[in-house]
Amino acid sequence: MKTKKSTSEVGHAKNVTNFKALIQLLQEMGPLYQPYNTQIKIADLLTLSSQLDVSIQNLADKTAPFKTAVANRENGFLPLRKLSTRIKNSFNSLGLSKAENDNVMALVKKIRGDQAKATNPNPENQDTQTISNAQMSYTNRATNLQTLISLLTSYPNYTPNEDDLKITGLNNLYTQLKDLNTIATEKTYELITARKQRNDLLYNNPVNLLDLVGPIKDYLKSIEGAADYYRAAVNLKFRRMS
């Protein structure tokens, strides 16, 4: 099943495409286009266009590692729900007190994510807070697994025969999950940074694509004999995307 691009991502791309078309239009005007506002001179517009090309390529380069890292993390954490239930049942088989079994069960619930399901939001569609909450969810589950391992270690008679339930196996699993979460977090934040750099060039920097379009069209409107060029420029639509 193909992943549909977000509306905002399509909007960003259209802004860039139309900006390049606008520059081509201005170049076609030749000596007729002679603005005294240095920010809308063709050379400066070409510089911004090149910076956008670099930024967009950087964003593309960060996307694949991000998707791989979050998929690896999700796959790594996926068996944890069933495994933690097996740990609980194995511990209960020791025939200890209800209070001791409840202590294990409380951690198992947190590890399984019974309180809040972890998600992998796309940084293009979700705000930073939502992404941070997802990262914290995985971090909390791994930390609670570590706590459960420490608790089980305090019971010398917890000696299951199944390798994945043994303390050694659980410690290995914790290390793997912690590493997967670290990598996913790193790749997510790299993608957020790349997206911000792209958006700054489009909308947020003191000199940005969207803020240049208006002055360019105003200047075209002021030029005698440039009505056709002005109408062509007006037909190129630009939108501020969130």
Backbone bond lengths (Angstrom), bond angles and torsions (degrees), N, CA, C in turn:
res aa  C-N    CA-C-N  psi(-1)  N-CA   C-N-CA  omega(-1)  CA-C   N-CA-C  phi
1 M - - - 1.456 - - 1.520 110.06 -
2 K 1.333 117.64 127.24 1.446 120.68 -178.05 1.520 110.83 -76.44
3 T 1.353 115.14 144.91 1.453 120.38 177.13 1.514 109.21 -86.23
4 K 1.318 116.57 126.09 1.452 121.21 -179.49 1.521 109.91 -79.35
5 K 1.338 115.89 132.36 1.457 119.42 179.41 1.523 109.51 -66.84
6 S 1.343 115.92 146.00 1.449 120.18 179.66 1.520 110.36 -69.27
7 T 1.340 115.44 156.22 1.459 120.75 178.53 1.512 110.76 -60.30
8 S 1.331 116.56 -40.80 1.461 120.12 -179.05 1.519 111.00 -64.84
9 E 1.341 117.23 -40.43 1.461 120.19 -179.40 1.525 110.74 -64.25
10 V 1.328 116.77 -41.81 1.457 120.79 177.18 1.521 110.01 -63.35
11 G 1.331 116.23 -39.63 1.464 120.36 179.25 1.508 112.72 -64.22
12 H 1.340 117.46 -41.62 1.464 120.89 176.97 1.525 110.14 -60.11
13 A 1.329 116.08 -47.07 1.460 121.05 -177.60 1.527 111.39 -62.45
14 K 1.323 116.20 -39.43 1.473 119.56 179.82 1.520 110.55 -66.66
15 N 1.322 117.61 -38.91 1.464 120.47 176.81 1.529 110.97 -58.97
16 V 1.325 116.01 -44.12 1.468 120.57 -179.75 1.522 110.67 -65.54
17 T 1.320 116.54 -45.51 1.469 120.79 179.85 1.523 111.21 -60.07
18 N 1.332 116.76 -44.26 1.459 120.33 -179.27 1.524 111.70 -70.03
19 F 1.314 117.40 -31.04 1.459 120.98 176.73 1.529 110.21 -64.99
20 K 1.306 116.67 -42.86 1.458 120.42 177.93 1.532 110.53 -64.75
21 A 1.328 116.10 -38.83 1.464 119.92 177.53 1.529 110.49 -65.04
22 L 1.318 116.82 -37.58 1.464 121.09 178.70 1.529 110.58 -63.99
23 I 1.333 116.18 -42.18 1.469 119.65 178.15 1.527 110.40 -62.25
24 Q 1.328 116.49 -41.77 1.464 119.94 178.05 1.529 111.15 -61.02
25 L 1.319 115.48 -39.13 1.462 120.35 177.95 1.527 110.95 -62.72
26 L 1.316 116.50 -43.37 1.458 120.97 -179.61 1.525 110.82 -66.55
27 Q 1.322 116.40 -38.86 1.469 119.79 177.60 1.525 110.66 -63.65
28 E 1.328 116.40 -36.84 1.464 121.03 179.53 1.531 111.47 -63.94
29 M 1.319 117.25 -25.05 1.462 121.06 -178.36 1.530 112.36 -71.83
30 G 1.334 116.30 -19.79 1.466 119.46 179.97 1.510 112.35 60.46
31 P 1.351 118.82 -136.36 1.469 122.08 -175.64 1.523 113.68 -68.09
32 L 1.327 116.75 -9.39 1.465 119.26 177.83 1.528 111.64 -67.55
33 Y 1.332 115.45 -27.04 1.475 120.40 -179.87 1.526 108.77 -97.51
34 Q 1.335 116.14 100.79 1.460 121.98 -178.95 1.534 109.87 -135.85
35 P 1.316 119.34 67.15 1.465 121.29 -177.62 1.526 111.64 -68.82
36 Y 1.334 116.22 146.15 1.462 119.61 175.14 1.526 111.27 -92.31
37 N 1.325 116.82 -11.81 1.469 121.08 171.95 1.520 107.34 -77.60
38 T 1.329 116.49 109.70 1.477 119.99 -174.00 1.521 112.62 -61.80
39 Q 1.318 117.73 -26.19 1.468 120.30 -177.00 1.525 112.48 -68.07
40 I 1.329 117.19 -21.81 1.467 118.96 -178.26 1.523 111.69 -110.30
41 K 1.321 117.11 15.05 1.463 120.05 171.62 1.534 108.53 -68.94
42 I 1.310 116.23 148.98 1.458 121.30 -174.40 1.526 112.03 -57.84
43 A 1.338 117.17 -40.56 1.466 119.81 -179.09 1.526 111.25 -59.71
44 D 1.339 116.42 -41.79 1.466 120.05 179.71 1.524 111.21 -70.05
45 L 1.319 116.06 -36.61 1.471 119.36 177.73 1.520 110.93 -65.83
46 L 1.320 116.94 -38.39 1.461 120.86 177.87 1.526 111.13 -65.83
47 T 1.331 116.31 -36.00 1.466 119.75 177.05 1.521 110.44 -62.82
48 L 1.334 116.33 -45.38 1.464 120.11 178.37 1.528 110.43 -63.34
49 S 1.310 117.08 -40.31 1.470 120.90 179.01 1.530 110.69 -61.34
50 S 1.332 116.70 -41.12 1.475 120.42 178.60 1.524 111.02 -66.21
51 Q 1.319 116.47 -39.86 1.464 120.41 177.78 1.526 110.70 -62.89
52 L 1.315 116.04 -37.95 1.470 120.00 177.29 1.521 110.89 -65.77
53 D 1.324 117.08 -40.40 1.465 120.45 178.59 1.528 110.63 -58.72
54 V 1.328 116.00 -45.24 1.468 121.01 179.90 1.528 110.05 -64.07
55 S 1.325 115.94 -44.06 1.467 120.64 -178.12 1.525 111.45 -65.21
56 I 1.317 116.78 -41.91 1.469 120.96 -179.90 1.521 110.92 -66.16
57 Q 1.335 116.92 -39.54 1.462 119.99 176.94 1.523 110.93 -65.01
58 N 1.328 116.42 -39.62 1.462 120.36 177.67 1.524 110.95 -62.55
59 L 1.328 115.93 -41.36 1.464 120.40 177.95 1.528 110.49 -62.94
60 A 1.320 116.53 -42.33 1.468 120.26 178.14 1.523 110.86 -63.64
61 D 1.339 116.14 -39.40 1.463 120.33 -179.39 1.524 112.27 -66.43
62 K 1.328 117.00 -27.32 1.467 120.84 -179.18 1.527 112.49 -85.22
63 T 1.319 116.74 -17.79 1.471 120.17 -173.04 1.523 112.87 -70.80
64 A 1.329 117.69 -47.11 1.469 120.40 -177.58 1.527 112.20 -62.51
65 P 1.340 119.87 -47.19 1.466 119.82 177.44 1.528 112.27 -60.87
66 F 1.329 116.54 -35.80 1.471 120.18 176.96 1.523 110.69 -62.12
67 K 1.327 116.57 -49.32 1.465 120.06 -178.12 1.525 111.20 -62.72
68 T 1.322 116.15 -39.66 1.465 120.23 179.18 1.523 110.86 -64.96
69 A 1.332 116.10 -44.04 1.464 120.67 -176.81 1.525 111.90 -65.75
70 V 1.333 117.69 -43.44 1.466 118.93 -178.97 1.522 110.99 -71.51
71 A 1.341 117.21 -31.92 1.469 119.67 176.49 1.523 110.23 -68.20
72 N 1.330 116.69 -41.39 1.468 120.13 178.16 1.521 110.67 -63.05
73 R 1.318 116.40 -40.86 1.462 119.69 179.24 1.526 110.92 -65.27
74 E 1.315 116.23 -45.49 1.461 119.37 -179.44 1.530 110.58 -61.22
75 N 1.320 116.48 -43.07 1.467 120.45 178.66 1.525 111.32 -65.50
76 G 1.339 116.14 -36.71 1.464 119.87 179.43 1.513 112.62 -67.09
77 F 1.334 116.05 -38.91 1.471 120.42 -178.60 1.523 112.54 -81.84
78 L 1.322 117.18 -17.96 1.466 121.00 -173.74 1.529 113.78 -55.15
79 P 1.355 119.75 -44.89 1.473 119.54 -178.79 1.530 113.96 -74.03
80 L 1.343 116.20 -7.21 1.462 119.32 -171.96 1.525 112.13 -65.30
81 R 1.305 117.11 -34.32 1.470 120.44 -179.03 1.535 110.93 -61.53
82 K 1.323 115.85 -50.18 1.472 119.72 -179.28 1.530 110.81 -68.62
83 L 1.338 115.89 -40.05 1.463 120.09 -178.42 1.523 111.25 -63.05
84 S 1.328 116.79 -42.87 1.468 119.24 -178.23 1.527 111.29 -64.98
85 T 1.332 117.15 -33.07 1.465 120.60 176.00 1.525 110.48 -66.64
86 R 1.312 116.02 -38.97 1.471 119.65 176.53 1.524 111.22 -64.99
87 I 1.315 116.43 -38.02 1.474 120.16 176.61 1.524 109.92 -59.91
88 K 1.322 115.28 -46.25 1.469 120.20 179.60 1.528 110.90 -57.74
89 N 1.333 114.99 -47.59 1.463 118.61 -177.95 1.525 111.50 -66.22
90 S 1.331 116.85 -37.79 1.464 120.44 177.51 1.527 110.37 -63.71
91 F 1.330 116.47 -42.55 1.464 120.52 179.18 1.528 110.64 -66.06
92 N 1.345 115.84 -41.39 1.468 119.13 179.76 1.523 111.94 -61.14
93 S 1.333 116.14 -27.43 1.465 119.90 -178.26 1.533 112.33 -67.48
94 L 1.333 116.77 -11.46 1.467 120.12 177.14 1.526 111.55 -73.45
95 G 1.339 117.63 -15.37 1.450 121.10 177.79 1.515 113.60 71.95
96 L 1.324 117.32 34.64 1.470 121.50 -179.66 1.517 109.98 -85.23
97 S 1.315 116.58 -173.63 1.457 121.21 -174.94 1.523 111.41 -71.55
98 K 1.333 115.53 161.18 1.463 121.15 178.51 1.531 110.27 -61.99
99 A 1.329 115.59 -39.59 1.464 119.26 -179.46 1.528 111.21 -60.83
100 E 1.323 117.02 -40.56 1.468 120.64 179.34 1.525 111.08 -68.65
101 N 1.324 115.54 -40.98 1.468 119.02 176.80 1.529 111.35 -64.35
102 D 1.338 116.00 -37.40 1.466 120.71 179.11 1.527 111.45 -65.43
103 N 1.326 116.86 -35.56 1.462 120.44 178.23 1.528 110.68 -61.67
104 V 1.324 115.21 -42.78 1.462 119.61 177.95 1.522 110.48 -67.41
105 M 1.338 116.00 -42.21 1.456 120.56 -178.01 1.526 111.54 -62.63
106 A 1.316 117.83 -37.54 1.465 121.56 -179.97 1.519 110.95 -61.22
107 L 1.332 116.01 -41.31 1.464 119.75 178.48 1.521 111.40 -71.76
108 V 1.327 115.83 -37.58 1.463 120.33 179.68 1.528 110.49 -60.98
109 K 1.319 116.88 -40.39 1.471 120.56 178.97 1.522 111.11 -61.11
110 K 1.327 116.06 -40.82 1.468 120.29 179.83 1.535 110.80 -69.28
111 I 1.332 115.68 -38.77 1.465 119.88 179.38 1.521 110.94 -66.29
112 R 1.327 115.85 -39.20 1.466 119.68 -179.57 1.514 111.88 -70.27
113 G 1.336 116.88 -16.72 1.457 120.31 -177.94 1.508 111.81 79.05
114 D 1.347 117.22 30.87 1.461 120.29 -179.37 1.527 112.06 -63.56
115 Q 1.348 116.29 -28.21 1.459 119.55 -176.17 1.522 112.21 -80.03
116 A 1.331 116.89 -38.79 1.469 120.91 -178.61 1.519 109.06 -154.32
117 K 1.307 116.10 125.63 1.456 120.65 -178.40 1.520 110.59 -77.03
118 A 1.325 115.88 131.55 1.464 120.14 178.33 1.517 109.91 -75.25
119 T 1.321 116.16 142.29 1.454 121.33 177.77 1.518 109.73 -129.42
120 N 1.322 115.20 166.41 1.460 121.57 176.87 1.524 109.10 -118.08
121 P 1.345 117.96 78.14 1.460 119.01 -177.89 1.521 112.01 -66.57
122 N 1.317 115.17 147.26 1.454 120.41 175.78 1.516 108.61 -80.74
123 P 1.330 119.21 122.32 1.462 120.80 -179.25 1.520 113.93 -57.57
124 E 1.353 117.52 -20.34 1.457 118.68 178.48 1.517 110.76 -73.35
125 N 1.348 116.91 -24.10 1.461 120.26 -174.44 1.520 113.68 -110.19
126 Q 1.323 118.13 -16.36 1.450 121.56 -173.00 1.523 110.51 -117.91
127 D 1.333 115.89 149.27 1.453 118.48 177.69 1.523 109.89 -76.50
128 T 1.337 115.09 167.12 1.459 120.95 -174.04 1.523 111.60 -61.45
129 Q 1.336 116.93 -34.77 1.458 119.99 -178.57 1.520 111.29 -63.83
130 T 1.336 116.86 -42.04 1.461 120.83 179.17 1.520 110.77 -62.64
131 I 1.334 115.86 -42.14 1.463 120.34 178.76 1.512 110.51 -63.85
132 S 1.338 116.78 -43.74 1.462 121.05 -179.93 1.522 110.97 -62.16
133 N 1.327 117.05 -37.44 1.465 120.54 178.46 1.529 110.78 -63.77
134 A 1.332 117.02 -39.96 1.468 120.89 178.75 1.520 110.44 -65.18
135 Q 1.343 116.06 -43.01 1.461 119.75 178.45 1.524 110.03 -60.15
136 M 1.343 115.94 -43.69 1.465 120.44 -177.84 1.516 110.94 -64.76
137 S 1.339 117.26 -34.40 1.457 120.41 179.19 1.526 111.08 -60.16
138 Y 1.329 116.50 -46.23 1.466 120.10 177.85 1.522 111.00 -65.84
139 T 1.313 116.54 -41.11 1.468 120.61 178.85 1.524 110.74 -60.53
140 N 1.325 116.49 -43.66 1.467 120.89 -179.94 1.527 111.35 -63.68
141 R 1.318 117.33 -40.91 1.460 120.08 -179.37 1.523 110.66 -64.27
142 A 1.340 116.43 -42.01 1.466 120.11 178.87 1.529 110.48 -66.46
143 T 1.329 116.76 -40.28 1.470 120.72 179.94 1.519 110.97 -65.33
144 N 1.330 116.11 -38.99 1.467 119.41 178.21 1.523 111.18 -68.70
145 L 1.324 117.16 -31.65 1.470 119.63 174.12 1.527 109.72 -64.45
146 Q 1.308 116.27 -42.41 1.467 120.55 177.73 1.529 110.56 -60.47
147 T 1.330 116.55 -42.38 1.466 120.98 178.72 1.522 110.66 -63.89
148 L 1.332 116.12 -41.46 1.465 119.82 179.08 1.522 110.59 -63.62
149 I 1.313 117.19 -40.15 1.475 120.40 178.76 1.524 110.05 -61.68
150 S 1.331 116.33 -42.22 1.470 120.29 178.25 1.526 110.85 -62.40
151 L 1.328 115.48 -39.95 1.464 119.29 179.00 1.520 110.77 -65.06
152 L 1.325 116.63 -45.26 1.462 120.32 -179.74 1.524 111.47 -63.76
153 T 1.331 115.28 -34.76 1.467 119.85 -179.79 1.520 111.75 -63.63
154 S 1.326 116.09 -25.99 1.466 119.58 -179.12 1.531 112.50 -75.91
155 Y 1.336 115.78 -4.72 1.467 120.36 177.60 1.528 108.60 -110.36
156 P 1.336 117.86 99.36 1.480 120.81 -178.54 1.522 113.25 -59.00
157 N 1.330 116.88 -25.19 1.465 119.71 -178.52 1.532 112.89 -85.31
158 Y 1.335 116.83 0.44 1.469 119.60 172.72 1.524 107.49 -83.10
159 T 1.332 115.48 92.16 1.478 121.20 -176.83 1.520 109.93 -135.69
160 P 1.332 118.27 67.11 1.467 120.63 -178.19 1.533 111.02 -64.56
161 N 1.310 115.31 153.92 1.466 120.78 178.72 1.529 112.30 -84.30
162 E 1.326 116.95 -21.08 1.470 121.05 -179.10 1.532 109.45 -75.27
163 D 1.307 115.75 126.96 1.476 120.09 -174.82 1.520 112.83 -58.82
164 D 1.339 117.56 -40.36 1.470 118.63 -175.68 1.518 112.45 -74.95
165 L 1.360 117.63 -11.59 1.466 121.04 177.08 1.525 112.41 -98.20
166 K 1.319 116.48 -11.51 1.457 120.18 179.05 1.529 110.60 -69.15
167 I 1.317 116.36 156.24 1.458 121.46 -179.10 1.526 110.55 -57.46
168 T 1.318 117.15 -41.40 1.463 120.85 179.90 1.525 111.03 -61.90
169 G 1.330 115.83 -45.48 1.460 120.37 179.00 1.517 112.07 -63.15
170 L 1.336 115.98 -40.33 1.464 120.03 -179.78 1.527 111.29 -68.66
171 N 1.318 116.96 -37.86 1.469 119.73 176.72 1.525 111.36 -64.03
172 N 1.328 116.06 -39.88 1.457 119.40 177.28 1.526 111.30 -63.69
173 L 1.317 115.21 -40.42 1.457 119.88 178.99 1.530 110.50 -64.28
174 Y 1.320 116.48 -44.20 1.469 119.90 179.56 1.533 110.83 -58.12
175 T 1.325 116.64 -44.14 1.464 120.77 179.65 1.525 110.76 -61.32
176 Q 1.334 116.43 -42.60 1.466 120.49 179.70 1.526 111.18 -63.26
177 L 1.333 116.32 -45.09 1.467 120.51 -178.51 1.529 111.17 -66.56
178 K 1.311 116.22 -39.79 1.465 120.01 178.87 1.526 109.89 -62.58
179 D 1.326 116.93 -42.62 1.466 120.48 179.61 1.534 111.01 -66.43
180 L 1.330 117.35 -41.50 1.462 120.73 178.59 1.521 111.06 -61.71
181 N 1.327 115.95 -40.55 1.466 119.72 -179.93 1.514 111.01 -68.98
182 T 1.323 116.84 -38.61 1.464 120.76 179.05 1.524 110.72 -62.06
183 I 1.329 116.11 -45.19 1.466 120.19 -179.57 1.525 110.76 -65.71
184 A 1.331 117.37 -43.32 1.466 120.87 -179.99 1.521 111.14 -63.19
185 T 1.322 116.37 -40.17 1.463 120.36 178.25 1.522 110.55 -63.74
186 E 1.313 116.06 -44.76 1.470 121.05 179.58 1.527 111.01 -60.39
187 K 1.326 117.20 -46.47 1.463 120.48 -177.49 1.533 111.19 -69.90
188 T 1.316 116.78 -32.67 1.459 119.93 177.98 1.516 110.66 -65.96
189 Y 1.308 117.04 -46.03 1.463 120.21 -178.87 1.524 111.79 -69.27
190 E 1.332 116.96 -32.16 1.462 119.52 174.51 1.526 110.44 -63.30
191 L 1.334 116.63 -39.28 1.454 120.66 179.44 1.526 110.57 -68.35
192 I 1.328 116.63 -40.35 1.462 120.36 177.93 1.526 110.29 -60.76
193 T 1.334 116.55 -42.42 1.467 120.97 179.31 1.520 110.94 -63.76
194 A 1.339 116.75 -43.32 1.460 120.67 179.58 1.520 110.81 -63.59
195 R 1.315 116.57 -40.15 1.463 120.22 178.12 1.526 110.48 -64.55
196 K 1.327 116.74 -41.74 1.470 120.58 179.47 1.525 110.80 -62.22
197 Q 1.321 117.14 -43.06 1.462 120.83 179.98 1.526 110.45 -61.15
198 R 1.340 116.86 -41.55 1.461 120.95 177.24 1.528 111.13 -63.94
199 N 1.339 116.09 -46.11 1.453 120.67 -177.68 1.524 112.67 -67.88
200 D 1.332 116.70 -31.87 1.466 119.46 176.92 1.520 110.55 -62.49
201 L 1.326 117.16 -42.32 1.464 120.73 178.39 1.531 111.22 -66.26
202 L 1.321 115.83 -33.23 1.460 119.96 -178.51 1.527 112.71 -78.68
203 Y 1.354 116.53 -40.82 1.465 118.41 -167.01 1.533 116.04 -135.33
204 N 1.308 119.30 -24.40 1.462 119.45 -162.70 1.522 115.85 -111.13
205 N 1.318 118.49 -27.41 1.460 120.36 -179.76 1.531 110.59 -64.71
206 P 1.341 117.76 157.46 1.467 119.80 176.49 1.532 112.59 -52.82
207 V 1.336 116.12 -37.13 1.467 121.27 172.08 1.524 106.98 -115.37
208 N 1.330 116.21 107.28 1.464 120.15 -177.38 1.516 110.41 -132.24
209 L 1.321 115.54 163.63 1.463 121.37 -175.30 1.524 112.12 -53.86
210 L 1.305 116.94 -52.40 1.459 119.65 -171.25 1.524 112.18 -65.08
211 D 1.323 117.14 -36.85 1.463 120.01 -178.68 1.523 113.05 -75.02
212 L 1.336 117.28 -12.41 1.462 120.52 178.71 1.522 112.03 -87.73
213 V 1.319 116.73 -23.52 1.463 120.73 -174.20 1.528 111.44 -62.96
214 G 1.332 116.45 -45.09 1.466 120.33 -179.15 1.520 112.83 -58.95
215 P 1.340 119.04 -52.80 1.463 120.53 178.04 1.533 113.43 -59.08
216 I 1.338 116.79 -36.08 1.463 119.30 178.13 1.527 110.36 -63.01
217 K 1.319 116.66 -47.70 1.466 120.18 -179.53 1.526 111.26 -65.52
218 D 1.333 116.79 -37.70 1.468 119.66 177.44 1.526 110.72 -62.73
219 Y 1.330 115.83 -41.29 1.462 118.87 -179.59 1.531 110.69 -66.24
220 L 1.336 116.29 -42.27 1.464 119.56 178.65 1.536 110.67 -59.61
221 K 1.312 115.30 -38.35 1.468 119.87 -179.22 1.523 111.30 -66.43
222 S 1.327 116.70 -24.45 1.466 120.85 -177.65 1.529 113.03 -84.84
223 I 1.329 117.02 -11.90 1.468 120.61 -174.40 1.535 110.02 -86.25
224 E 1.298 115.60 126.33 1.463 120.87 176.13 1.535 109.23 -66.51
225 G 1.327 116.02 127.90 1.457 120.47 177.31 1.523 114.43 84.96
226 A 1.334 117.07 10.57 1.467 119.86 -178.12 1.526 111.96 -111.67
227 A 1.326 116.78 22.48 1.466 120.29 -175.13 1.527 112.21 -60.28
228 D 1.330 116.53 -40.44 1.470 119.33 -178.78 1.530 110.72 -65.60
229 Y 1.321 116.17 -39.64 1.462 119.95 178.05 1.534 110.56 -66.30
230 Y 1.310 115.94 -39.20 1.459 120.09 179.23 1.521 110.47 -62.89
231 R 1.334 116.46 -45.68 1.467 119.59 179.62 1.528 111.01 -62.46
232 A 1.311 116.68 -38.52 1.470 119.78 178.21 1.522 110.82 -65.24
233 A 1.340 116.66 -38.39 1.464 120.60 178.85 1.520 111.09 -66.98
234 V 1.343 116.67 -39.94 1.468 121.03 179.85 1.524 110.95 -62.91
235 N 1.323 116.50 -31.34 1.476 120.39 -179.82 1.526 112.60 -71.62
236 L 1.325 116.97 -14.10 1.469 120.50 175.98 1.528 107.75 -86.40
237 K 1.307 116.29 111.80 1.463 121.13 -173.58 1.526 111.03 -93.56
238 F 1.328 115.26 141.31 1.459 122.76 178.58 1.526 108.54 -131.38
239 R 1.341 114.89 140.52 1.469 119.98 179.95 1.518 109.97 -132.81
240 R 1.319 114.37 142.50 1.472 118.46 173.38 1.530 108.24 -81.63
241 M 1.329 115.28 116.88 1.456 121.20 -179.25 1.515 109.54 -98.12
242 S 1.323 116.30 143.79 1.467 120.69 -178.74 1.511 109.71 -76.84
